[in-house]
Amino acid sequence: MQATSSTVIAQDNKALVQRYLEEIINKGEMSVADEILAPDYVNRSSGGGIGLSRNDFVQSLIAMRTAFPDWHVTIEEMVTDGDIVVDRIRISATHTGSVNGVPASGRRKATLAMHMWRVTDGKLAEGWYTTDALPSVTAALVPAKQTRSSDDDTDSRLAVRSEKLST
């Protein structure tokens, strides 16, 4: 029995997502990003400091691989429907690299995640991502905002008040 056209497309779309996960995520081979991600790729995931455009998304992946050099995903399940591919993956990673001034914590993360991808002309055109690891990734990639202590505020107010009194 021959595979139907839609079956072949579904298999090709799955293979594309598997290639993304294996080559870009597991191996860190960003040189294949142009072959896998459409030029107008859009990351629809919210938060996490992950870029939205293809270039920004790839730069975020480079930063992620720097912070978590052993980042590895295992595909637990993958389904397709037309141009959509959904995967459920198991993630393991250790924060051993420093990025954007955020020092390595040495913390190990193991969790599950899900992606939903839209494939157009044999490339990933859009991606959605959800995981409980996003706060850990954000903490490793985005420096915390500097906050002033209440003592700093008090010192500043006293200095201004003292300056006003002496004039």
C-alpha positions as CSV (number, residue, x, y, z in Angstrom):
1,M,0.0,0.0,0.0
2,Q,1.4,3.4,-1.0
3,A,1.5,6.3,1.4
4,T,-0.9,9.1,0.6
5,S,0.3,12.6,0.0
6,S,-0.9,13.8,3.4
7,T,0.8,10.9,5.1
8,V,4.1,11.7,3.4
9,I,3.7,15.4,4.3
10,A,3.0,14.4,8.0
11,Q,6.1,12.2,8.0
12,D,8.2,15.0,6.5
13,N,6.9,17.5,9.0
14,K,7.6,15.2,11.9
15,A,11.1,14.6,10.5
16,L,11.7,18.3,10.4
17,V,10.8,18.8,14.1
18,Q,12.9,15.8,15.0
19,R,15.8,17.3,13.1
20,Y,15.3,20.7,15.0
21,L,15.2,18.9,18.3
22,E,18.2,16.7,17.6
23,E,20.6,19.0,15.7
24,I,19.8,22.4,17.1
25,I,18.7,21.6,20.6
26,N,20.6,18.5,21.5
27,K,23.8,19.1,19.5
28,G,23.8,22.9,19.4
29,E,24.4,23.0,15.7
30,M,23.0,26.4,14.9
31,S,24.5,26.3,11.4
32,V,21.4,24.3,10.3
33,A,18.9,26.9,11.5
34,D,18.5,28.4,8.0
35,E,17.6,25.0,6.7
36,I,15.0,24.3,9.4
37,L,13.5,27.7,10.3
38,A,11.6,29.8,7.7
39,P,13.1,33.3,7.1
40,D,10.0,34.8,8.6
41,Y,9.8,32.4,11.5
42,V,7.9,33.7,14.5
43,N,8.3,32.4,18.1
44,R,4.9,32.7,19.7
45,S,6.0,31.6,23.2
46,S,5.4,34.0,25.9
47,G,8.1,35.1,28.3
48,G,11.4,33.5,29.0
49,G,13.5,36.1,27.3
50,I,13.4,34.0,24.1
51,G,13.4,36.1,20.9
52,L,10.4,36.4,18.6
53,S,12.0,36.6,15.1
54,R,14.1,33.9,13.6
55,N,17.4,35.7,14.2
56,D,16.5,36.7,17.8
57,F,15.2,33.1,18.4
58,V,18.4,31.6,17.2
59,Q,20.4,34.1,19.4
60,S,18.3,33.0,22.3
61,L,19.0,29.3,21.6
62,I,22.7,30.1,21.4
63,A,22.5,31.8,24.8
64,M,20.5,28.9,26.2
65,R,23.1,26.3,25.0
66,T,25.8,28.5,26.6
67,A,24.0,28.6,29.9
68,F,23.0,24.9,29.7
69,P,25.6,23.2,27.5
70,D,24.2,19.7,28.3
71,W,20.6,20.7,27.4
72,H,19.0,17.5,26.0
73,V,15.5,16.7,25.0
74,T,14.0,13.3,24.5
75,I,10.8,13.0,22.4
76,E,8.1,11.4,24.4
77,E,5.3,11.8,21.8
78,M,4.7,13.5,18.5
79,V,1.5,14.0,16.5
80,T,0.6,15.9,13.3
81,D,-2.5,17.4,11.8
82,G,-2.1,19.0,8.5
83,D,0.7,21.6,8.8
84,I,0.8,21.4,12.6
85,V,3.2,19.2,14.6
86,V,2.9,18.9,18.4
87,D,5.6,17.3,20.5
88,R,5.9,16.4,24.1
89,I,9.5,16.2,25.2
90,R,11.5,15.4,28.3
91,I,14.2,18.0,29.1
92,S,17.3,17.6,31.1
93,A,19.9,20.4,31.6
94,T,22.4,21.8,34.0
95,H,23.1,25.5,34.4
96,T,26.9,25.4,34.1
97,G,27.5,28.3,31.8
98,S,27.4,32.1,32.3
99,V,25.4,34.3,30.0
100,N,24.6,38.0,30.1
101,G,26.5,38.4,33.4
102,V,24.3,35.7,35.0
103,P,26.7,33.3,36.8
104,A,26.2,29.5,36.5
105,S,24.2,28.1,39.4
106,G,25.1,24.4,38.9
107,R,21.4,23.5,39.2
108,R,20.1,20.5,37.3
109,K,16.7,20.8,35.7
110,A,14.6,17.8,34.5
111,T,11.0,18.5,33.3
112,L,8.5,18.0,30.5
113,A,7.6,20.5,27.8
114,M,5.4,20.8,24.8
115,H,5.8,22.5,21.4
116,M,3.3,23.2,18.7
117,W,4.8,24.0,15.3
118,R,3.4,25.2,12.0
119,V,5.3,24.0,9.0
120,T,5.3,25.9,5.7
121,D,7.2,24.9,2.6
122,G,9.3,22.4,4.5
123,K,10.4,24.8,7.2
124,L,9.2,25.7,10.7
125,A,7.2,28.9,10.3
126,E,5.8,29.4,13.8
127,G,6.4,27.8,17.2
128,W,4.6,27.8,20.6
129,Y,6.3,26.4,23.7
130,T,5.2,25.7,27.2
131,T,7.1,24.2,30.2
132,D,7.5,24.8,33.9
133,A,11.2,25.2,33.1
134,L,10.7,28.7,31.6
135,P,11.3,30.5,34.9
136,S,14.6,28.6,35.3
137,V,15.6,29.4,31.7
138,T,14.7,33.1,32.2
139,A,16.7,33.3,35.4
140,A,19.7,31.9,33.6
141,L,19.5,34.1,30.5
142,V,18.2,37.5,31.8
143,P,20.0,39.4,34.4
144,A,17.9,40.4,37.5
145,K,17.0,44.1,37.6
146,Q,19.1,46.0,40.1
147,T,17.0,47.1,43.0
148,R,17.9,49.7,45.5
149,S,17.5,48.9,49.2
150,S,15.4,51.1,51.4
151,D,18.7,52.2,53.1
152,D,19.9,53.6,49.7
153,D,16.6,55.5,49.4
154,T,17.0,56.9,52.9
155,D,20.6,57.9,52.3
156,S,19.6,59.6,49.0
157,R,16.8,61.6,50.7
158,L,19.1,62.6,53.6
159,A,21.8,63.8,51.1
160,V,19.3,65.9,49.2
161,R,17.8,67.3,52.4
162,S,21.2,68.1,53.8
163,E,22.2,69.9,50.6
164,K,19.0,72.0,50.7
165,L,19.7,73.0,54.3
166,S,23.3,74.1,53.6
167,T,22.3,76.5,50.8
